[in-house]
Amino acid sequence: MASERQRTVPGLLQALHRAQQHFGSPLSPAALEALHKEWGLPVGEIAATASFYHFFQAPAACHHLYFIDHVTDHHAGIAALVARFARQCGLSPGMTSADGTYAVGWTSCAGLSDQAPAALVDGRPLPHLTETKIDQIAQWVRAGIPPENWPQEWFAVANDVYVRGPLLEWADSATSTAVLSHPRAATPESILAEVEAAGLRGRGGAGFPTATKWRYCRNAPGERRYLIANADEGEPGTFKDRYLLTRHPDRLFDGMTLAALAIGAHEAILYLRAEYGYLKPKLEQILAERRAAGLLESERWPVKITLSLGAGAYVCGEESALIESLEGKPGRPRVRPPFPVTHGYLGKPTVVNNVETLVAVAAIIANGASWWRSQGSAQTSGPKLFCISGDVARPGIYEFPSGTPLGTVIAAAQPVGAPLAVQVSGPSGTLLPVTDATSARLLAFEDLPCNGTIMLFNETRDPVAIVAHFARFFAHESCGFCTPCRVGTQLIARTFRKIEEGLATRFDLERLAPALEAMRLASNCGFGLSAGNPVRDLVAHFRASLEERLQPHDFVPAFSLDAELAATRALTQRDDPHAHLAQFEQPEA
């Protein structure tokens, strides 16, 4: 199992963050030696953990500027802005200024899809980039002016809510004392029974019944248990957790406290994605205030909540990979069984719930199971938060009852241009054409499951380019643990690169089929199971767009034969017809 490959060292990731702040990036031999002395671990083992995480590999520089490499950012013009920036200051992604002041790069979706195009600078979000802002940033970078001297209003992140339902209305007015002191929160069994009666299912996409997961953990042998809040919101296009962490952190901590009590855990951990690290000081302040008020670590509410920061790895959104990360290891999903509810964090029974699920727990205890069930569908009870981005006039947060038609949600966001396609549940979800039939589909587990992410694309967008972008994302983020996913994601990415270059044929598509099936059947975790979904949906719904990009030949090499001779032609100073090679044999006249 993954847990047997490296020893368990809780807190190592946080120590790596501290070392990076002190010694700089990337982690130097001096930093690794200091960590070796502090933790007693081999330097190679520490380096192996650090090398797994994107933000521990930052190049040596005083400041780091990362542009967001996400499909909605590209549709919003990020590539042109990056090219404009490069022309003005001579720095393209992958480069560092000569004086070592600034390093420039790309990073995956950072929870800012509603404010694209965007960037991160020293971990702080820089939303709504424009040509004017890019010109000014280029000037500051050339002059070596640090980000703390930039206009602070540029770093403000909007959290627009366009449709507010009963969950958010309750969250706006609720108090922690009222939630935690409610008679339904009197005992662990009363909490669990109310959540079970509400029919709450996990809000992260898989939809496993929350109370069932809790009972498995609670009934598992052993005295010690853990509750983990998964705030590693890495699915491209998702930002609802960012909103809840910013506007309603107390409701999350209420839910964490209740869940911990229900399963018999006295310790809970909030795992916060690195891209949301700018929220950490405020969250820690709120936890300190709750401890001072007796809402944590007290006789009545004996739950300790700590915060752990990730370091940039999409796969850590998978619950066992997240646990591995908390244990100070590379965040690779574990082989299961056993499952975390019996053998989780530190080998103890553990429940991992996402942020929205835990906020829902607090709402159910405060308002009752019947209130929750009065909204939604028979199999998917309660309201649901949706984060909508892409070609819409109002990108942001929307709350609708579960079971709402997809078309209703799309219309509320006010599409810009004629809608062509919609991506439901992010790249790992479902890509559909926008038709009357798909618009009528219900956003519920009994019809069209949705983790809350909806990206809309209008008729000016190219479905092939969208899926090619997703393919590169999956190839980059695969943890490499299992062969089907490691090889399959790379094969998909290379094939779509060939398609975009106009060199692919039907043969290239046909050879993808067994790879997709192997990924679906033999991958170790849900990452590999779902990484092929965009390709399957493209073939099923947008085949014409795909086939018009294919060559009519049986096979085309992924390189140009004539281009390979360019250097030779230059050396021999020849450019006559005999110095060129045709990519294909020409038929005889």
C-alpha positions in Angstrom: 0.0 0.0 0.0 1.0 3.6 -0.4 1.2 4.0 3.3 4.0 1.3 3.5 6.3 3.1 1.1 7.3 5.9 3.4 7.1 6.4 7.2 4.3 8.5 8.7 5.5 11.9 9.7 2.5 14.2 10.6 3.4 17.8 10.2 6.2 17.4 7.7 4.3 19.3 5.0 3.9 22.3 7.3 7.6 22.0 8.2 8.4 22.1 4.5 6.4 25.3 4.1 8.3 26.9 7.0 11.6 25.8 5.5 10.6 27.3 2.2 9.8 30.6 3.8 13.1 30.7 5.6 15.5 29.3 3.0 13.6 30.1 -0.2 12.7 28.0 -3.2 13.5 25.4 -4.3 14.4 23.7 -1.1 18.2 23.9 -0.9 20.6 21.4 0.6 20.8 23.6 3.6 17.0 23.5 4.0 16.9 19.7 3.6 19.8 19.3 6.1 17.9 21.5 8.6 14.8 19.4 8.2 16.9 16.2 8.6 18.2 17.4 11.9 14.7 18.5 13.1 12.8 15.4 12.1 15.5 12.7 12.0 14.5 11.7 8.5 16.9 10.8 5.6 17.4 13.8 3.3 16.3 11.7 0.4 13.0 10.9 2.0 12.3 14.5 2.8 13.2 15.5 -0.8 11.0 12.7 -2.2 8.0 14.2 -0.4 8.8 17.8 -1.4 9.3 16.8 -5.0 5.7 15.6 -5.3 4.2 19.0 -4.7 4.0 21.8 -7.3 4.7 24.7 -5.0 7.7 23.2 -3.4 9.3 23.1 -6.8 9.2 26.9 -7.4 12.4 28.3 -8.9 14.8 30.4 -6.9 13.5 33.9 -6.7 12.3 36.5 -4.2 8.8 36.6 -5.7 6.7 34.2 -7.9 4.2 35.2 -10.4 2.0 32.4 -11.7 -0.5 32.9 -14.5 -3.6 30.6 -14.4 -3.5 27.9 -17.0 -7.2 27.0 -17.1 -9.6 26.8 -20.0 -11.8 29.7 -18.9 -8.7 31.9 -18.4 -7.5 31.0 -21.9 -11.0 31.9 -23.3 -10.7 35.2 -21.4 -7.4 36.0 -23.1 -4.7 35.0 -20.7 -2.3 33.8 -23.5 -2.4 37.2 -25.1 -1.9 39.0 -21.8 1.1 36.7 -21.0 2.6 37.4 -24.4 2.1 41.2 -23.8 3.8 40.9 -20.4 6.7 38.9 -22.0 7.3 41.6 -24.7 7.5 44.3 -22.1 9.7 42.8 -19.5 11.4 39.9 -21.3 10.1 37.2 -19.0 7.9 34.3 -20.2 6.6 31.5 -18.1 9.5 29.3 -17.0 11.9 32.2 -16.8 13.5 34.1 -13.8 14.7 37.7 -13.9 18.4 38.2 -14.1 18.6 39.6 -10.6 16.5 36.8 -9.2 13.7 39.1 -8.1 10.8 37.5 -10.0 10.1 34.0 -11.4 7.3 33.6 -13.8 5.3 30.4 -14.5 2.0 28.8 -15.1 -0.2 27.0 -12.6 -3.5 25.1 -12.7 -6.9 26.5 -11.8 -6.7 28.4 -8.5 -10.3 28.7 -7.6 -10.7 32.0 -9.6 -12.7 30.8 -12.6 -15.3 33.4 -12.0 -12.7 36.2 -12.2 -10.6 35.1 -15.2 -8.1 35.9 -16.4 -6.2 35.7 -13.2 -2.8 35.0 -11.6 -1.2 34.3 -8.3 1.7 36.4 -7.0 3.4 35.0 -3.9 0.3 32.9 -3.2 -2.1 35.9 -3.4 -4.8 36.0 -6.0 -4.6 38.6 -8.7 -8.1 38.5 -10.4 -9.5 40.2 -13.4 -6.3 40.9 -15.3 -6.5 43.5 -18.1 -4.0 45.0 -20.6 -3.7 48.0 -18.4 -2.9 45.9 -15.3 -0.5 43.8 -17.3 1.4 46.9 -18.5 1.7 48.1 -14.9 2.7 44.7 -13.6 5.4 44.4 -16.3 6.8 47.8 -15.2 6.9 46.8 -11.6 8.5 43.5 -12.4 11.2 45.3 -14.5 11.8 47.7 -11.6 11.9 44.9 -9.0 9.0 46.4 -7.0 7.7 43.8 -4.6 4.0 42.8 -4.6 3.4 44.3 -1.2 3.9 47.7 -2.8 1.3 47.0 -5.5 -2.2 48.5 -5.0 -3.8 46.2 -2.4 -7.3 46.5 -4.0 -5.9 44.6 -7.0 -5.8 41.5 -4.7 -9.4 41.7 -3.7 -11.4 38.6 -4.6 -15.1 39.0 -5.2 -17.5 36.4 -3.9 -20.6 37.2 -5.9 -23.8 35.3 -5.1 -26.5 35.7 -7.8 -29.1 33.2 -6.5 -29.3 32.9 -2.7 -31.4 30.0 -1.3 -32.3 28.8 2.2 -28.9 27.4 3.0 -27.0 30.7 2.4 -29.8 32.7 3.9 -29.6 30.6 7.1 -25.8 30.8 7.1 -25.9 34.6 6.9 -27.9 34.9 10.2 -26.9 31.8 12.2 -24.7 31.8 15.3 -22.4 29.0 16.5 -23.9 29.0 20.0 -27.4 28.5 18.6 -26.2 25.7 16.3 -24.1 23.8 18.8 -26.6 24.3 21.7 -29.6 23.0 19.8 -31.3 20.0 21.3 -30.6 18.0 18.1 -26.9 18.4 19.0 -27.3 17.1 22.5 -25.7 13.7 21.9 -23.6 12.0 19.2 -26.5 9.7 18.4 -29.0 12.6 18.0 -26.6 14.4 15.6 -26.1 11.2 13.6 -29.8 10.4 13.5 -30.8 13.8 12.3 -28.2 13.7 9.5 -29.4 10.3 8.6 -33.0 11.4 8.5 -32.1 14.3 6.3 -30.7 11.9 3.7 -27.6 14.0 3.3 -25.2 12.8 0.6 -21.6 14.0 0.2 -21.6 17.2 -1.8 -18.2 16.6 -3.5 -19.6 14.5 -6.4 -19.5 10.9 -5.3 -22.6 11.3 -3.2 -22.0 8.7 -0.6 -24.6 8.9 2.2 -22.9 10.9 5.0 -24.5 9.2 7.9 -23.5 5.8 6.6 -19.9 6.9 6.4 -20.1 8.2 9.9 -21.5 5.0 11.3 -18.8 2.9 9.7 -16.2 5.1 11.3 -18.0 5.3 14.7 -18.4 1.5 14.9 -14.8 0.7 13.8 -12.6 -0.8 16.5 -10.3 1.5 18.4 -10.5 4.5 20.8 -9.1 7.2 18.6 -10.9 8.7 15.5 -10.3 11.7 13.3 -12.5 14.1 11.3 -10.9 15.8 8.2 -12.5 18.6 6.3 -11.4 18.4 2.7 -10.8 22.0 1.4 -8.5 20.9 -1.3 -10.9 22.3 -4.0 -8.8 21.5 -7.0 -11.3 20.5 -9.7 -10.9 23.1 -12.4 -13.8 25.5 -12.5 -14.7 25.0 -8.8 -14.8 27.9 -6.3 -17.7 27.3 -3.9 -15.4 26.3 -1.1 -13.5 29.5 -1.5 -16.8 31.4 -0.9 -17.8 29.3 2.1 -14.3 29.6 3.7 -14.4 33.4 3.1 -17.9 34.2 4.1 -19.1 31.4 6.4 -16.0 29.8 8.1 -17.9 29.6 11.4 -20.6 27.4 9.7 -17.9 25.1 8.5 -16.3 24.9 12.0 -19.8 24.3 13.5 -20.2 21.4 11.1 -16.8 20.0 11.8 -17.5 20.1 15.5 -20.8 18.3 15.1 -19.4 15.7 12.8 -16.4 15.0 15.1 -18.8 14.6 18.1 -21.0 12.3 16.1 -18.2 9.9 15.2 -16.5 10.1 18.5 -13.4 12.1 17.4 -11.8 14.7 19.6 -9.5 16.0 16.8 -10.5 17.5 13.5 -8.2 18.8 10.7 -9.0 21.3 8.0 -6.9 20.5 4.9 -6.6 23.8 3.0 -5.4 23.8 -0.6 -2.2 25.9 -1.2 -4.0 28.2 -3.6 -6.2 29.3 -0.7 -3.2 29.9 1.6 -4.1 33.6 1.7 -7.2 32.6 3.8 -5.1 30.8 6.4 -4.4 33.8 8.8 -8.1 34.7 9.0 -9.2 31.1 9.5 -6.7 30.6 12.3 -7.9 33.9 14.0 -11.4 32.5 13.9 -10.3 29.2 15.5 -8.5 31.2 18.2 -11.7 33.2 18.9 -13.8 30.0 19.1 -11.4 28.5 21.6 -11.5 31.6 23.7 -15.3 31.5 23.6 -15.3 27.9 24.8 -16.7 26.5 21.4 -13.6 24.3 21.0 -11.4 22.2 23.3 -13.9 22.8 26.2 -15.7 20.4 28.5 -18.9 20.9 26.5 -17.4 20.8 23.0 -14.1 18.8 23.4 -13.0 19.0 19.8 -9.7 20.3 18.7 -9.5 21.8 15.2 -6.2 22.4 13.5 -5.4 23.7 10.0 -3.0 22.0 7.5 -1.9 23.6 4.2 -1.4 21.6 1.0 1.3 22.4 -1.5 -0.3 22.1 -5.0 -1.4 18.6 -6.0 -4.8 18.0 -7.6 -4.9 14.4 -6.6 -4.9 15.3 -2.9 -8.6 16.0 -3.3 -9.0 12.2 -3.2 -9.5 11.3 0.4 -6.8 8.7 0.9 -4.3 10.9 -1.0 -5.2 13.7 1.3 -4.6 11.5 4.3 -1.2 10.5 2.9 -0.3 14.2 2.5 -1.3 14.9 6.1 1.0 12.1 7.2 3.9 13.8 5.5 4.1 11.7 2.4 3.6 12.2 -1.3 -0.1 12.5 -1.9 -0.7 9.2 -3.7 -4.1 7.5 -3.3 -3.9 4.3 -1.3 -4.9 0.8 -2.4 -8.2 0.0 -0.9 -9.5 -1.8 1.0 -9.0 -1.0 3.9 -11.0 2.2 3.7 -10.3 5.4 5.6 -13.4 4.8 7.8 -11.6 1.9 9.4 -7.9 2.6 8.6 -7.4 6.3 7.9 -5.2 9.0 9.3 -2.4 7.5 11.4 -4.1 4.1 10.8 -7.1 5.2 12.8 -10.8 5.3 11.8 -11.3 8.6 9.8 -14.1 10.5 8.1 -13.2 12.8 5.3 -16.0 15.2 4.3 -15.8 18.2 2.0 -16.6 21.8 3.1 -20.1 22.1 1.7 -21.1 18.8 3.3 -20.0 20.0 6.7 -21.8 23.3 6.3 -24.9 21.3 5.4 -24.5 19.3 8.6 -24.6 22.5 10.7 -27.7 23.6 8.7 -29.5 20.3 9.3 -28.9 20.3 13.0 -30.1 24.0 13.2 -33.2 23.6 11.1 -34.1 19.9 11.1 -34.2 17.0 8.7 -37.6 17.8 7.4 -36.5 21.3 6.5 -33.6 19.8 4.5 -35.8 17.2 2.8 -38.4 19.8 1.8 -35.9 21.0 -0.8 -34.4 18.8 -3.6 -35.4 15.5 -5.1 -36.3 12.1 -3.6 -32.8 10.7 -4.0 -30.8 13.9 -3.7 -32.2 15.9 -0.8 -31.5 19.5 0.1 -30.2 22.6 -1.7 -27.0 22.6 -3.7 -24.4 25.3 -4.4 -23.2 25.7 -8.0 -20.2 27.7 -9.2 -20.8 28.8 -12.8 -18.1 30.2 -15.1 -17.2 30.5 -18.7 -19.3 32.3 -21.4 -21.8 33.8 -19.0 -22.5 37.4 -18.0 -22.8 36.5 -14.3 -20.1 34.1 -13.2 -20.4 33.3 -9.5 -22.2 31.3 -6.9 -25.8 30.0 -7.3 -28.0 28.1 -4.9 -30.7 25.9 -6.2 -32.6 22.8 -4.9 -31.1 19.5 -5.9 -33.0 18.2 -8.9 -33.2 21.6 -10.7 -33.0 21.3 -14.5 -29.6 22.1 -15.9 -31.2 24.7 -18.3 -32.6 26.7 -15.4 -29.2 27.0 -13.8 -27.6 28.0 -17.1 -30.2 30.6 -17.8 -29.7 32.2 -14.4 -26.1 32.9 -15.3 -27.1 34.7 -18.5 -25.2 33.0 -21.3 -23.1 35.2 -23.6 -23.5 34.1 -27.2 -25.2 30.9 -28.3 -24.4 28.1 -25.9 -22.6 25.2 -27.5 -21.4 23.0 -24.7 -21.5 22.7 -20.9 -19.0 20.9 -18.7 -20.8 19.5 -15.6 -18.6 18.6 -12.5 -15.4 19.9 -14.0 -13.1 18.0 -16.4 -13.6 14.7 -14.6 -17.4 15.1 -15.0 -19.6 15.2 -18.1 -19.2 17.3 -21.3 -22.6 17.8 -23.0 -24.0 19.8 -26.0 -26.5 22.4 -24.9 -29.8 21.1 -26.4 -33.4 21.1 -25.2 -32.8 17.5 -24.0 -29.7 18.2 -22.0 -31.2 21.4 -20.6 -34.1 19.4 -19.2 -31.8 17.0 -17.3 -32.0 17.2 -13.5 -28.9 18.1 -11.5 -29.3 15.2 -9.1 -27.7 11.8 -8.5 -30.7 10.0 -10.1 -30.1 11.8 -13.4 -27.0 14.1 -13.9 -24.7 14.1 -10.8 -22.9 17.4 -10.2 -20.3 18.4 -7.7 -21.4 22.0 -8.1 -19.1 23.0 -11.0 -20.6 24.2 -14.3 -18.6 25.7 -17.2 -20.5 27.0 -20.2 -18.9 27.4 -23.7 -20.5 29.3 -26.5 -20.4 28.5 -30.3 -17.1 30.4 -30.7 -15.3 27.8 -28.7 -13.7 24.6 -30.1 -14.7 21.4 -28.2 -11.5 19.7 -29.4 -9.3 22.4 -27.9 -11.2 22.3 -24.7 -10.7 18.5 -24.3 -7.1 18.9 -25.4 -6.6 21.3 -22.5 -8.2 18.9 -20.1 -6.0 16.1 -21.4 -2.8 18.2 -20.6 -4.2 18.9 -17.2 -4.8 15.2 -16.4 -1.4 14.2 -17.7 0.3 16.8 -15.6 -1.6 16.0 -12.4 -1.4 12.1 -12.5 0.4 11.0 -9.4 2.1 8.2 -11.5 1.3 5.4 -8.9 -0.5 3.1 -11.3 0.4 2.2 -14.8 -3.1 2.6 -16.5 -3.4 6.2 -15.4 0.3 7.2 -15.7 0.6 5.8 -19.3 -3.0 6.5 -20.3 -3.1 10.2 -19.5 0.1 10.8 -21.3 -1.1 8.9 -24.4 -4.3 11.0 -24.4 -2.4 14.2 -24.1 0.1 13.3 -26.9 -2.8 12.2 -29.2 -4.6 15.5 -28.7 -1.4 17.4 -29.3 -1.2 15.5 -32.6 -4.8 16.3 -33.4 -4.2 20.1 -32.7 -1.2 20.0 -35.0 -3.3 18.5 -37.8 -1.3 15.2 -37.9 -3.8 12.7 -36.4 -5.9 10.1 -38.2 -8.6 7.7 -37.3 -5.8 5.2 -36.3 -4.8 7.6 -33.4 -8.4 7.7 -32.1 -8.8 4.0 -32.4 -5.7 3.2 -30.4 -7.0 5.4 -27.6 -10.0 3.1 -27.0 -8.1 0.3 -25.2 -6.2 2.8 -23.1 -9.4 4.5 -22.0 -10.9 1.1 -21.1 -7.8 0.1 -19.2 -7.9 3.3 -17.2 -11.6 2.8 -16.4 -11.2 -0.8 -15.3 -7.7 -0.9 -13.7 -6.8 2.5 -12.3 -6.1 2.7 -8.6 -8.4 5.7 -7.8 -11.1 7.9 -9.3 -8.5 10.1 -11.0 -7.7 7.4 -13.6 -11.4 6.3 -13.8 -12.5 9.8 -14.8 -9.5 11.2 -16.7 -10.9 9.7 -20.0 -14.4 11.1 -19.6 -13.7 14.3 -21.7 -12.5 12.1 -24.6 -15.5 9.8 -24.4 -17.9 12.7 -24.3 -16.2 14.5 -27.2 -16.5 11.4 -29.4 -20.1 10.8 -28.3 -21.4 14.4 -28.7 -18.9 16.4 -30.9 -17.6 13.8 -33.3 -18.0 16.1 -36.3 -15.7 18.7 -34.7 -13.2 16.0 -34.0 -13.3 14.3 -37.4 -12.8 17.5 -39.4 -9.4 17.8 -37.7 -8.3 14.3 -38.8 -6.1 13.5 -41.8 -7.6 11.1 -44.4 -4.5 8.9 -44.4 -4.1 5.6 -42.5 -1.3 7.0 -40.3 0.6 10.2 -39.9 3.9 10.4 -37.9 3.8 12.9 -35.0 6.5 14.9 -36.7 7.2 16.4 -40.2 9.6 14.5 -42.3 10.5 17.6 -44.3 11.0 19.7 -41.1 13.5 17.2 -39.9 15.7 18.0 -42.9 15.7 21.8 -42.2 19.0 21.8 -40.4 20.6 19.7 -43.2 19.3 22.0 -45.9 20.8 25.0 -44.0 24.2 23.4 -43.7 24.3 22.3 -47.4 22.7 25.6 -48.5 20.2 23.6 -50.6 16.6 24.3 -51.1 15.8 22.6 -54.4 12.9 20.1 -54.8 15.3 17.1 -54.2 16.2 18.5 -50.8 12.7 18.2 -49.5 10.6 15.1 -48.5 6.9 14.9 -48.9 5.0 13.6 -45.8 3.2 11.1 -48.0 3.9 9.4 -51.3 2.4 11.2 -54.2 0.3 9.1 -56.6 1.8 8.6 -60.0 0.4 10.7 -62.8 
